[in-house]
Amino acid sequence: MMDRRAFLKNAGMAAALSGSGLPRVLAKPAGNITVVYADSDFEREALLRPFGFKGGYLTELWQVASRLQAASGKSRTGVATQSVLYGDAEMFASHTETEGNALMYLVAVRALKLIRNTPFTDPVMLQETIFPQLMAEARQITGKKDLHTNFVYNALVSADNAAWLLYAAENGLESFDAMVPAAYKKGLTHRNSKVAVTYQVPYGMPVEELQRAAAAGYFVFKIKTGYPGTQAEMLEKDMRRLSQVHRVLKDLRTPHTATGKLIYTLDANGRYEKKELLLRYLDHAKKTGALEHILFYEEPLAEQNDEDVSDTGIRMAADESVHDEAGALRRIEQGYTAMVLKGIAKTLTLSMKIAALAAEKKIPCLCADLTVNPVLVEWNKNIAARLMPFPGIGMGIMETNGDMNYRNWKNMTAWHPLAGASWTQPRDGVFELNEDYYRQSGGIFLPSAHYEEMFHRRLK
């Protein structure tokens, strides 16, 4: 593990944390939680092979832990997985992988400084108070004036999770359901007994792995589209990949769907610049017979694209382009009929807001992954467990792909505070959620000895 303080010193960036020349918090809002101490650390986790999406490839992911202590003496630790490629693909492409992660980590550290100056009543209020300034400071730290909002949300996840746990501790709340504020409960009222696991199919995954996954019971396959290259090259590679995957999966069957057929979901991460190309891809899917397997297409078009997608013939889901309620409404008006929630990438706070709005508009939601660690899988699962069953499948849906991507996954699973619980492992492609799961809230309120030790080691 790289020492945090050595990193800050060696990076020559510690001055960026001072906030010199940036706007100050104008006033401290009234609140009943005051953070008197905040600290963070990180670990670098290598991937088994380059992981491709959004036109790029990751080789490692930084795991960040942030610890907050209130004036009351109570303290809690939140964790996060950084993904610069997800947060801002341009940032990722213009820096080395380490440089991009270092810059995101500096933003995470800066968030803690702002939190120490901001008493709060709940984490929603906290985020709304500090986010504008954090966004401004993140642009200065990275030197990117058009830094994507999702980069900053991703940097804020560990602090946001710590704030929620501290809020729960300060208010005597002992479950996820109790922790959700009344204003946001309407989006998280269900109790699914099953949550389907989407099995991710990144660029270059050998088809033999798909066969093994299907044999293990997985029945929802998330195919990454938006291959690297020009738009024409991307389309050609995407169509070729769909044909390849469909040949392997088309004749396999599952007891979990009404037709018995396996389900495909697609994710372009906004790589298609024009709807015309998207329609050509879907026409290819129709010709090959793959279209009838597709449940939805996630974030197909570039965020700036305002074309209506209601006439594409399949359900379209919004992800990266939704970083506030206005963005969600914009996509709904453009014909998107599903919302992808990423509490592990864009904070639990924002996900609660979008889930409540979606419930109001009767728009189904699902949870996608960020190749997160096992502890964060439970934060994601707590949301997926409480969403309305997804149309066409009759249960919640969430993605988790850490087991197929991390070199150190076996050890990482042991860092889950309730490692070995039945609901931590998918069976036949689903998480079975019993009363014990809901009573324990997936273990998120219990400390992970590993992540706590990251701070204790520095005090020795």
PyMOL commands that set and color helices and strands:
alter all, ss='L'
color gray80, all
select helices_A, chain A and resi 4-11+14-18+84-87+89-93+97-116+123-142+149-170+176-179+182-187+207-215+231-249+275-288+291-293+325-333+343-346+348-360+374-384+402-404+409-413+422-424+435-443+449-459
alter helices_A, ss='H'
color red, helices_A
select strands_A, chain A and resi 35-53+56-70+75-81+194-201+220-224+263-267+294-298+316-318+338-341+365-367+396-399+430-432
alter strands_A, ss='S'
color yellow, strands_A
deselect
rebuild
show_as cartoon
